[in-house]
């Protein structure tokens, strides 16, 4: 699993991605957005390191609600 970047590197990455997307994060919301980004990045790393594409199910099942036709 890749190393977790330092808080400074994570903030720089966040700022770069927001600038690239053309998003301006208000200063009063930056800390909350940065915290959410750090959590999201951690979840993505966890999922990418855990399973390969071979673990994906080959079938998808859908159940209709009781009484539906």
N, CA, C and O atoms as a Maestro MAE file, in Angstrom:
{
 s_m_m2io_version
 :::
 2.0.0
}

f_m_ct {
 s_m_title
 :::
 protein
 m_atom[276] {
  # First column is atom index #
  i_m_mmod_type
  r_m_x_coord
  r_m_y_coord
  r_m_z_coord
  i_m_residue_number
  s_m_chain_name
  s_m_pdb_residue_name
  s_m_pdb_atom_name
  i_m_atomic_number
  :::
  1 25 0.847 -1.167 0.000 1 A "UNK " " N  " 7
  2 3 0.000 0.000 0.000 1 A "UNK " " CA " 6
  3 2 0.901 1.241 0.000 1 A "UNK " " C  " 6
  4 15 1.906 1.274 0.710 1 A "UNK " " O  " 8
  5 25 0.543 2.269 -0.798 2 A "UNK " " N  " 7
  6 3 1.384 3.468 -0.844 2 A "UNK " " CA " 6
  7 2 1.411 4.199 0.481 2 A "UNK " " C  " 6
  8 15 0.505 4.067 1.303 2 A "UNK " " O  " 8
  9 25 2.465 4.972 0.673 3 A "UNK " " N  " 7
  10 3 2.596 5.750 1.901 3 A "UNK " " CA " 6
  11 2 1.586 6.883 1.936 3 A "UNK " " C  " 6
  12 15 1.216 7.433 0.899 3 A "UNK " " O  " 8
  13 25 1.150 7.223 3.127 4 A "UNK " " N  " 7
  14 3 0.252 8.356 3.301 4 A "UNK " " CA " 6
  15 2 1.098 9.618 3.218 4 A "UNK " " C  " 6
  16 15 2.102 9.739 3.920 4 A "UNK " " O  " 8
  17 25 0.693 10.575 2.352 5 A "UNK " " N  " 7
  18 3 1.508 11.797 2.240 5 A "UNK " " CA " 6
  19 2 1.407 12.654 3.498 5 A "UNK " " C  " 6
  20 15 0.482 12.508 4.297 5 A "UNK " " O  " 8
  21 25 2.372 13.544 3.654 6 A "UNK " " N  " 7
  22 3 2.357 14.461 4.794 6 A "UNK " " CA " 6
  23 2 1.167 15.410 4.651 6 A "UNK " " C  " 6
  24 15 0.646 15.578 3.549 6 A "UNK " " O  " 8
  25 25 0.730 16.031 5.748 7 A "UNK " " N  " 7
  26 3 -0.391 16.978 5.651 7 A "UNK " " CA " 6
  27 2 -0.116 18.120 4.666 7 A "UNK " " C  " 6
  28 15 -1.031 18.588 3.988 7 A "UNK " " O  " 8
  29 25 1.135 18.565 4.588 8 A "UNK " " N  " 7
  30 3 1.479 19.634 3.655 8 A "UNK " " CA " 6
  31 2 1.354 19.158 2.209 8 A "UNK " " C  " 6
  32 15 0.835 19.876 1.355 8 A "UNK " " O  " 8
  33 25 1.836 17.939 1.942 9 A "UNK " " N  " 7
  34 3 1.749 17.385 0.586 9 A "UNK " " CA " 6
  35 2 0.292 17.132 0.207 9 A "UNK " " C  " 6
  36 15 -0.103 17.364 -0.936 9 A "UNK " " O  " 8
  37 25 -0.495 16.663 1.153 10 A "UNK " " N  " 7
  38 3 -1.913 16.417 0.895 10 A "UNK " " CA " 6
  39 2 -2.640 17.726 0.595 10 A "UNK " " C  " 6
  40 15 -3.479 17.776 -0.304 10 A "UNK " " O  " 8
  41 25 -2.323 18.788 1.345 11 A "UNK " " N  " 7
  42 3 -2.943 20.095 1.103 11 A "UNK " " CA " 6
  43 2 -2.538 20.639 -0.261 11 A "UNK " " C  " 6
  44 15 -3.363 21.214 -0.970 11 A "UNK " " O  " 8
  45 25 -1.267 20.460 -0.633 12 A "UNK " " N  " 7
  46 3 -0.812 20.925 -1.947 12 A "UNK " " CA " 6
  47 2 -1.514 20.155 -3.062 12 A "UNK " " C  " 6
  48 15 -1.898 20.743 -4.073 12 A "UNK " " O  " 8
  49 25 -1.683 18.849 -2.886 13 A "UNK " " N  " 7
  50 3 -2.384 18.025 -3.869 13 A "UNK " " CA " 6
  51 2 -3.838 18.468 -3.994 13 A "UNK " " C  " 6
  52 15 -4.362 18.586 -5.101 13 A "UNK " " O  " 8
  53 25 -4.484 18.711 -2.863 14 A "UNK " " N  " 7
  54 3 -5.872 19.174 -2.847 14 A "UNK " " CA " 6
  55 2 -5.999 20.508 -3.579 14 A "UNK " " C  " 6
  56 15 -6.887 20.679 -4.413 14 A "UNK " " O  " 8
  57 25 -5.116 21.449 -3.268 15 A "UNK " " N  " 7
  58 3 -5.156 22.763 -3.915 15 A "UNK " " CA " 6
  59 2 -4.953 22.644 -5.420 15 A "UNK " " C  " 6
  60 15 -5.624 23.323 -6.197 15 A "UNK " " O  " 8
  61 25 -4.033 21.790 -5.826 16 A "UNK " " N  " 7
  62 3 -3.772 21.574 -7.246 16 A "UNK " " CA " 6
  63 2 -4.997 20.999 -7.955 16 A "UNK " " C  " 6
  64 15 -5.362 21.449 -9.042 16 A "UNK " " O  " 8
  65 25 -5.625 20.007 -7.339 17 A "UNK " " N  " 7
  66 3 -6.808 19.394 -7.948 17 A "UNK " " CA " 6
  67 2 -7.979 20.363 -8.022 17 A "UNK " " C  " 6
  68 15 -8.710 20.379 -9.011 17 A "UNK " " O  " 8
  69 25 -8.159 21.165 -6.987 18 A "UNK " " N  " 7
  70 3 -9.248 22.157 -6.999 18 A "UNK " " CA " 6
  71 2 -8.997 23.210 -8.084 18 A "UNK " " C  " 6
  72 15 -9.924 23.610 -8.788 18 A "UNK " " O  " 8
  73 25 -7.745 23.657 -8.217 19 A "UNK " " N  " 7
  74 3 -7.409 24.637 -9.247 19 A "UNK " " CA " 6
  75 2 -7.607 24.047 -10.643 19 A "UNK " " C  " 6
  76 15 -8.132 24.711 -11.537 19 A "UNK " " O  " 8
  77 25 -7.186 22.807 -10.820 20 A "UNK " " N  " 7
  78 3 -7.333 22.140 -12.112 20 A "UNK " " CA " 6
  79 2 -8.800 21.994 -12.501 20 A "UNK " " C  " 6
  80 15 -9.148 22.093 -13.678 20 A "UNK " " O  " 8
  81 25 -9.662 21.757 -11.508 21 A "UNK " " N  " 7
  82 3 -11.096 21.598 -11.764 21 A "UNK " " CA " 6
  83 2 -11.820 22.944 -11.839 21 A "UNK " " C  " 6
  84 15 -13.000 23.000 -12.184 21 A "UNK " " O  " 8
  85 25 -11.112 24.021 -11.516 22 A "UNK " " N  " 7
  86 3 -11.728 25.338 -11.552 22 A "UNK " " CA " 6
  87 2 -12.645 25.611 -10.371 22 A "UNK " " C  " 6
  88 15 -13.568 26.420 -10.466 22 A "UNK " " O  " 8
  89 25 -12.388 24.935 -9.260 23 A "UNK " " N  " 7
  90 3 -13.216 25.076 -8.062 23 A "UNK " " CA " 6
  91 2 -12.504 25.984 -7.067 23 A "UNK " " C  " 6
  92 15 -11.324 25.800 -6.771 23 A "UNK " " O  " 8
  93 25 -13.238 26.962 -6.559 24 A "UNK " " N  " 7
  94 3 -12.711 27.843 -5.526 24 A "UNK " " CA " 6
  95 2 -13.368 27.460 -4.204 24 A "UNK " " C  " 6
  96 15 -14.579 27.609 -4.041 24 A "UNK " " O  " 8
  97 25 -12.584 26.977 -3.285 25 A "UNK " " N  " 7
  98 3 -13.092 26.584 -1.975 25 A "UNK " " CA " 6
  99 2 -12.998 27.802 -1.055 25 A "UNK " " C  " 6
  100 15 -11.911 28.349 -0.869 25 A "UNK " " O  " 8
  101 25 -14.129 28.234 -0.473 26 A "UNK " " N  " 7
  102 3 -14.067 29.377 0.442 26 A "UNK " " CA " 6
  103 2 -13.142 29.079 1.627 26 A "UNK " " C  " 6
  104 15 -13.097 27.944 2.102 26 A "UNK " " O  " 8
  105 25 -12.410 30.079 2.106 27 A "UNK " " N  " 7
  106 3 -11.456 29.854 3.207 27 A "UNK " " CA " 6
  107 2 -12.092 29.242 4.454 27 A "UNK " " C  " 6
  108 15 -11.458 28.433 5.132 27 A "UNK " " O  " 8
  109 25 -13.329 29.612 4.765 28 A "UNK " " N  " 7
  110 3 -13.974 29.070 5.958 28 A "UNK " " CA " 6
  111 2 -14.370 27.595 5.790 28 A "UNK " " C  " 6
  112 15 -14.680 26.926 6.775 28 A "UNK " " O  " 8
  113 25 -14.363 27.091 4.564 29 A "UNK " " N  " 7
  114 3 -14.715 25.681 4.326 29 A "UNK " " CA " 6
  115 2 -13.511 24.832 3.932 29 A "UNK " " C  " 6
  116 15 -13.650 23.622 3.757 29 A "UNK " " O  " 8
  117 25 -12.358 25.426 3.792 30 A "UNK " " N  " 7
  118 3 -11.189 24.693 3.306 30 A "UNK " " CA " 6
  119 2 -10.779 23.557 4.234 30 A "UNK " " C  " 6
  120 15 -10.499 22.453 3.766 30 A "UNK " " O  " 8
  121 25 -10.737 23.806 5.536 31 A "UNK " " N  " 7
  122 3 -10.321 22.749 6.466 31 A "UNK " " CA " 6
  123 2 -11.259 21.551 6.412 31 A "UNK " " C  " 6
  124 15 -10.800 20.409 6.437 31 A "UNK " " O  " 8
  125 25 -12.570 21.794 6.339 32 A "UNK " " N  " 7
  126 3 -13.525 20.685 6.258 32 A "UNK " " CA " 6
  127 2 -13.378 19.941 4.934 32 A "UNK " " C  " 6
  128 15 -13.413 18.711 4.905 32 A "UNK " " O  " 8
  129 25 -13.213 20.685 3.835 33 A "UNK " " N  " 7
  130 3 -13.055 20.052 2.519 33 A "UNK " " CA " 6
  131 2 -11.751 19.259 2.460 33 A "UNK " " C  " 6
  132 15 -11.715 18.165 1.897 33 A "UNK " " O  " 8
  133 25 -10.688 19.802 3.034 34 A "UNK " " N  " 7
  134 3 -9.403 19.108 3.048 34 A "UNK " " CA " 6
  135 2 -9.477 17.834 3.885 34 A "UNK " " C  " 6
  136 15 -8.898 16.812 3.516 34 A "UNK " " O  " 8
  137 25 -10.180 17.893 4.997 35 A "UNK " " N  " 7
  138 3 -10.363 16.711 5.841 35 A "UNK " " CA " 6
  139 2 -11.153 15.630 5.096 35 A "UNK " " C  " 6
  140 15 -10.813 14.449 5.155 35 A "UNK " " O  " 8
  141 25 -12.205 16.049 4.399 36 A "UNK " " N  " 7
  142 3 -13.006 15.096 3.621 36 A "UNK " " CA " 6
  143 2 -12.171 14.497 2.489 36 A "UNK " " C  " 6
  144 15 -12.283 13.305 2.202 36 A "UNK " " O  " 8
  145 25 -11.338 15.314 1.847 37 A "UNK " " N  " 7
  146 3 -10.479 14.818 0.773 37 A "UNK " " CA " 6
  147 2 -9.475 13.797 1.313 37 A "UNK " " C  " 6
  148 15 -9.235 12.767 0.683 37 A "UNK " " O  " 8
  149 25 -8.898 14.080 2.462 38 A "UNK " " N  " 7
  150 3 -7.942 13.145 3.060 38 A "UNK " " CA " 6
  151 2 -8.617 11.808 3.378 38 A "UNK " " C  " 6
  152 15 -8.035 10.746 3.156 38 A "UNK " " O  " 8
  153 25 -9.838 11.866 3.895 39 A "UNK " " N  " 7
  154 3 -10.574 10.639 4.195 39 A "UNK " " CA " 6
  155 2 -10.904 9.877 2.914 39 A "UNK " " C  " 6
  156 15 -10.741 8.658 2.853 39 A "UNK " " O  " 8
  157 25 -11.366 10.593 1.895 40 A "UNK " " N  " 7
  158 3 -11.684 9.960 0.618 40 A "UNK " " CA " 6
  159 2 -10.450 9.307 0.007 40 A "UNK " " C  " 6
  160 15 -10.517 8.186 -0.497 40 A "UNK " " O  " 8
  161 25 -9.347 9.999 0.054 41 A "UNK " " N  " 7
  162 3 -8.105 9.449 -0.511 41 A "UNK " " CA " 6
  163 2 -7.681 8.184 0.231 41 A "UNK " " C  " 6
  164 15 -7.218 7.220 -0.380 41 A "UNK " " O  " 8
  165 25 -7.841 8.198 1.537 42 A "UNK " " N  " 7
  166 3 -7.520 7.010 2.318 42 A "UNK " " CA " 6
  167 2 -8.416 5.830 1.982 42 A "UNK " " C  " 6
  168 15 -7.950 4.693 1.919 42 A "UNK " " O  " 8
  169 25 -9.702 6.093 1.767 43 A "UNK " " N  " 7
  170 3 -10.629 5.021 1.402 43 A "UNK " " CA " 6
  171 2 -10.301 4.464 0.023 43 A "UNK " " C  " 6
  172 15 -10.364 3.254 -0.192 43 A "UNK " " O  " 8
  173 25 -9.952 5.342 -0.907 44 A "UNK " " N  " 7
  174 3 -9.592 4.890 -2.250 44 A "UNK " " CA " 6
  175 2 -8.348 4.012 -2.200 44 A "UNK " " C  " 6
  176 15 -8.296 2.974 -2.858 44 A "UNK " " O  " 8
  177 25 -7.356 4.416 -1.432 45 A "UNK " " N  " 7
  178 3 -6.138 3.598 -1.303 45 A "UNK " " CA " 6
  179 2 -6.452 2.242 -0.686 45 A "UNK " " C  " 6
  180 15 -5.894 1.222 -1.091 45 A "UNK " " O  " 8
  181 25 -7.340 2.238 0.287 46 A "UNK " " N  " 7
  182 3 -7.722 0.976 0.921 46 A "UNK " " CA " 6
  183 2 -8.388 0.049 -0.085 46 A "UNK " " C  " 6
  184 15 -8.067 -1.138 -0.146 46 A "UNK " " O  " 8
  185 25 -9.305 0.580 -0.867 47 A "UNK " " N  " 7
  186 3 -10.020 -0.247 -1.839 47 A "UNK " " CA " 6
  187 2 -9.128 -0.704 -2.982 47 A "UNK " " C  " 6
  188 15 -9.231 -1.847 -3.428 47 A "UNK " " O  " 8
  189 25 -8.254 0.172 -3.462 48 A "UNK " " N  " 7
  190 3 -7.392 -0.203 -4.577 48 A "UNK " " CA " 6
  191 2 -6.350 -1.223 -4.160 48 A "UNK " " C  " 6
  192 15 -5.943 -2.050 -4.977 48 A "UNK " " O  " 8
  193 25 -5.914 -1.189 -2.933 49 A "UNK " " N  " 7
  194 3 -4.897 -2.129 -2.492 49 A "UNK " " CA " 6
  195 2 -5.461 -3.460 -2.043 49 A "UNK " " C  " 6
  196 15 -4.719 -4.421 -1.841 49 A "UNK " " O  " 8
  197 25 -6.782 -3.519 -1.886 50 A "UNK " " N  " 7
  198 3 -7.378 -4.698 -1.286 50 A "UNK " " CA " 6
  199 2 -7.770 -5.763 -2.303 50 A "UNK " " C  " 6
  200 15 -7.503 -6.946 -2.092 50 A "UNK " " O  " 8
  201 25 -8.383 -5.367 -3.375 51 A "UNK " " N  " 7
  202 3 -8.899 -6.331 -4.355 51 A "UNK " " CA " 6
  203 2 -8.450 -5.956 -5.759 51 A "UNK " " C  " 6
  204 15 -8.295 -4.779 -6.083 51 A "UNK " " O  " 8
  205 25 -8.248 -6.961 -6.574 52 A "UNK " " N  " 7
  206 3 -7.973 -6.743 -7.986 52 A "UNK " " CA " 6
  207 2 -9.263 -6.867 -8.781 52 A "UNK " " C  " 6
  208 15 -10.314 -7.187 -8.226 52 A "UNK " " O  " 8
  209 25 -9.182 -6.615 -10.060 53 A "UNK " " N  " 7
  210 3 -10.378 -6.711 -10.888 53 A "UNK " " CA " 6
  211 2 -10.926 -8.135 -10.947 53 A "UNK " " C  " 6
  212 15 -12.096 -8.340 -11.271 53 A "UNK " " O  " 8
  213 25 -10.077 -9.121 -10.632 54 A "UNK " " N  " 7
  214 3 -10.524 -10.511 -10.653 54 A "UNK " " CA " 6
  215 2 -11.553 -10.788 -9.567 54 A "UNK " " C  " 6
  216 15 -12.322 -11.743 -9.680 54 A "UNK " " O  " 8
  217 25 -11.585 -9.975 -8.520 55 A "UNK " " N  " 7
  218 3 -12.513 -10.193 -7.409 55 A "UNK " " CA " 6
  219 2 -13.891 -9.602 -7.683 55 A "UNK " " C  " 6
  220 15 -14.810 -9.790 -6.885 55 A "UNK " " O  " 8
  221 25 -14.051 -8.890 -8.801 56 A "UNK " " N  " 7
  222 3 -15.356 -8.309 -9.129 56 A "UNK " " CA " 6
  223 2 -16.338 -9.430 -9.474 56 A "UNK " " C  " 6
  224 15 -15.963 -10.407 -10.123 56 A "UNK " " O  " 8
  225 25 -17.585 -9.292 -9.044 57 A "UNK " " N  " 7
  226 3 -18.565 -10.324 -9.376 57 A "UNK " " CA " 6
  227 2 -18.889 -10.306 -10.870 57 A "UNK " " C  " 6
  228 15 -18.916 -9.248 -11.499 57 A "UNK " " O  " 8
  229 25 -19.131 -11.480 -11.420 58 A "UNK " " N  " 7
  230 3 -19.461 -11.553 -12.842 58 A "UNK " " CA " 6
  231 2 -20.947 -11.327 -13.082 58 A "UNK " " C  " 6
  232 15 -21.359 -11.062 -14.211 58 A "UNK " " O  " 8
  233 25 -21.749 -11.427 -12.038 59 A "UNK " " N  " 7
  234 3 -23.199 -11.254 -12.175 59 A "UNK " " CA " 6
  235 2 -23.681 -10.163 -11.233 59 A "UNK " " C  " 6
  236 15 -23.088 -9.908 -10.185 59 A "UNK " " O  " 8
  237 25 -24.762 -9.533 -11.631 60 A "UNK " " N  " 7
  238 3 -25.407 -8.546 -10.782 60 A "UNK " " CA " 6
  239 2 -26.851 -8.987 -10.612 60 A "UNK " " C  " 6
  240 15 -27.535 -9.261 -11.598 60 A "UNK " " O  " 8
  241 25 -27.316 -9.058 -9.388 61 A "UNK " " N  " 7
  242 3 -28.668 -9.503 -9.120 61 A "UNK " " CA " 6
  243 2 -29.525 -8.307 -8.716 61 A "UNK " " C  " 6
  244 15 -29.065 -7.406 -8.015 61 A "UNK " " O  " 8
  245 25 -30.766 -8.315 -9.164 62 A "UNK " " N  " 7
  246 3 -31.693 -7.271 -8.794 62 A "UNK " " CA " 6
  247 2 -32.967 -7.955 -8.323 62 A "UNK " " C  " 6
  248 15 -33.528 -8.796 -9.025 62 A "UNK " " O  " 8
  249 25 -33.411 -7.592 -7.149 63 A "UNK " " N  " 7
  250 3 -34.646 -8.151 -6.597 63 A "UNK " " CA " 6
  251 2 -35.744 -7.115 -6.698 63 A "UNK " " C  " 6
  252 15 -35.542 -5.950 -6.355 63 A "UNK " " O  " 8
  253 25 -36.898 -7.535 -7.166 64 A "UNK " " N  " 7
  254 3 -38.050 -6.637 -7.227 64 A "UNK " " CA " 6
  255 2 -38.743 -6.625 -5.872 64 A "UNK " " C  " 6
  256 15 -38.758 -7.636 -5.170 64 A "UNK " " O  " 8
  257 25 -39.316 -5.485 -5.505 65 A "UNK " " N  " 7
  258 3 -40.059 -5.427 -4.247 65 A "UNK " " CA " 6
  259 2 -41.247 -6.400 -4.262 65 A "UNK " " C  " 6
  260 15 -41.781 -6.727 -5.322 65 A "UNK " " O  " 8
  261 25 -41.643 -6.847 -3.089 66 A "UNK " " N  " 7
  262 3 -42.769 -7.765 -2.969 66 A "UNK " " CA " 6
  263 2 -44.016 -7.088 -3.536 66 A "UNK " " C  " 6
  264 15 -44.306 -5.940 -3.201 66 A "UNK " " O  " 8
  265 25 -44.740 -7.783 -4.378 67 A "UNK " " N  " 7
  266 3 -45.969 -7.259 -4.951 67 A "UNK " " CA " 6
  267 2 -45.765 -6.528 -6.265 67 A "UNK " " C  " 6
  268 15 -46.744 -6.174 -6.922 67 A "UNK " " O  " 8
  269 25 -44.518 -6.289 -6.672 68 A "UNK " " N  " 7
  270 3 -44.258 -5.611 -7.947 68 A "UNK " " CA " 6
  271 2 -44.388 -6.623 -9.082 68 A "UNK " " C  " 6
  272 15 -44.102 -7.809 -8.915 68 A "UNK " " O  " 8
  273 25 -44.812 -6.143 -10.205 69 A "UNK " " N  " 7
  274 3 -44.962 -7.033 -11.376 69 A "UNK " " CA " 6
  275 2 -43.911 -6.771 -12.392 69 A "UNK " " C  " 6
  276 15 -43.885 -7.424 -13.435 69 A "UNK " " O  " 8
  :::
 }
 m_bond[275] {
  # First column is bond index #
  i_m_from
  i_m_to
  i_m_order
  :::
  1 1 2 1
  2 2 3 1
  3 3 4 2
  4 3 5 1
  5 5 6 1
  6 6 7 1
  7 7 8 2
  8 7 9 1
  9 9 10 1
  10 10 11 1
  11 11 12 2
  12 11 13 1
  13 13 14 1
  14 14 15 1
  15 15 16 2
  16 15 17 1
  17 17 18 1
  18 18 19 1
  19 19 20 2
  20 19 21 1
  21 21 22 1
  22 22 23 1
  23 23 24 2
  24 23 25 1
  25 25 26 1
  26 26 27 1
  27 27 28 2
  28 27 29 1
  29 29 30 1
  30 30 31 1
  31 31 32 2
  32 31 33 1
  33 33 34 1
  34 34 35 1
  35 35 36 2
  36 35 37 1
  37 37 38 1
  38 38 39 1
  39 39 40 2
  40 39 41 1
  41 41 42 1
  42 42 43 1
  43 43 44 2
  44 43 45 1
  45 45 46 1
  46 46 47 1
  47 47 48 2
  48 47 49 1
  49 49 50 1
  50 50 51 1
  51 51 52 2
  52 51 53 1
  53 53 54 1
  54 54 55 1
  55 55 56 2
  56 55 57 1
  57 57 58 1
  58 58 59 1
  59 59 60 2
  60 59 61 1
  61 61 62 1
  62 62 63 1
  63 63 64 2
  64 63 65 1
  65 65 66 1
  66 66 67 1
  67 67 68 2
  68 67 69 1
  69 69 70 1
  70 70 71 1
  71 71 72 2
  72 71 73 1
  73 73 74 1
  74 74 75 1
  75 75 76 2
  76 75 77 1
  77 77 78 1
  78 78 79 1
  79 79 80 2
  80 79 81 1
  81 81 82 1
  82 82 83 1
  83 83 84 2
  84 83 85 1
  85 85 86 1
  86 86 87 1
  87 87 88 2
  88 87 89 1
  89 89 90 1
  90 90 91 1
  91 91 92 2
  92 91 93 1
  93 93 94 1
  94 94 95 1
  95 95 96 2
  96 95 97 1
  97 97 98 1
  98 98 99 1
  99 99 100 2
  100 99 101 1
  101 101 102 1
  102 102 103 1
  103 103 104 2
  104 103 105 1
  105 105 106 1
  106 106 107 1
  107 107 108 2
  108 107 109 1
  109 109 110 1
  110 110 111 1
  111 111 112 2
  112 111 113 1
  113 113 114 1
  114 114 115 1
  115 115 116 2
  116 115 117 1
  117 117 118 1
  118 118 119 1
  119 119 120 2
  120 119 121 1
  121 121 122 1
  122 122 123 1
  123 123 124 2
  124 123 125 1
  125 125 126 1
  126 126 127 1
  127 127 128 2
  128 127 129 1
  129 129 130 1
  130 130 131 1
  131 131 132 2
  132 131 133 1
  133 133 134 1
  134 134 135 1
  135 135 136 2
  136 135 137 1
  137 137 138 1
  138 138 139 1
  139 139 140 2
  140 139 141 1
  141 141 142 1
  142 142 143 1
  143 143 144 2
  144 143 145 1
  145 145 146 1
  146 146 147 1
  147 147 148 2
  148 147 149 1
  149 149 150 1
  150 150 151 1
  151 151 152 2
  152 151 153 1
  153 153 154 1
  154 154 155 1
  155 155 156 2
  156 155 157 1
  157 157 158 1
  158 158 159 1
  159 159 160 2
  160 159 161 1
  161 161 162 1
  162 162 163 1
  163 163 164 2
  164 163 165 1
  165 165 166 1
  166 166 167 1
  167 167 168 2
  168 167 169 1
  169 169 170 1
  170 170 171 1
  171 171 172 2
  172 171 173 1
  173 173 174 1
  174 174 175 1
  175 175 176 2
  176 175 177 1
  177 177 178 1
  178 178 179 1
  179 179 180 2
  180 179 181 1
  181 181 182 1
  182 182 183 1
  183 183 184 2
  184 183 185 1
  185 185 186 1
  186 186 187 1
  187 187 188 2
  188 187 189 1
  189 189 190 1
  190 190 191 1
  191 191 192 2
  192 191 193 1
  193 193 194 1
  194 194 195 1
  195 195 196 2
  196 195 197 1
  197 197 198 1
  198 198 199 1
  199 199 200 2
  200 199 201 1
  201 201 202 1
  202 202 203 1
  203 203 204 2
  204 203 205 1
  205 205 206 1
  206 206 207 1
  207 207 208 2
  208 207 209 1
  209 209 210 1
  210 210 211 1
  211 211 212 2
  212 211 213 1
  213 213 214 1
  214 214 215 1
  215 215 216 2
  216 215 217 1
  217 217 218 1
  218 218 219 1
  219 219 220 2
  220 219 221 1
  221 221 222 1
  222 222 223 1
  223 223 224 2
  224 223 225 1
  225 225 226 1
  226 226 227 1
  227 227 228 2
  228 227 229 1
  229 229 230 1
  230 230 231 1
  231 231 232 2
  232 231 233 1
  233 233 234 1
  234 234 235 1
  235 235 236 2
  236 235 237 1
  237 237 238 1
  238 238 239 1
  239 239 240 2
  240 239 241 1
  241 241 242 1
  242 242 243 1
  243 243 244 2
  244 243 245 1
  245 245 246 1
  246 246 247 1
  247 247 248 2
  248 247 249 1
  249 249 250 1
  250 250 251 1
  251 251 252 2
  252 251 253 1
  253 253 254 1
  254 254 255 1
  255 255 256 2
  256 255 257 1
  257 257 258 1
  258 258 259 1
  259 259 260 2
  260 259 261 1
  261 261 262 1
  262 262 263 1
  263 263 264 2
  264 263 265 1
  265 265 266 1
  266 266 267 1
  267 267 268 2
  268 267 269 1
  269 269 270 1
  270 270 271 1
  271 271 272 2
  272 271 273 1
  273 273 274 1
  274 274 275 1
  275 275 276 2
  :::
 }
}
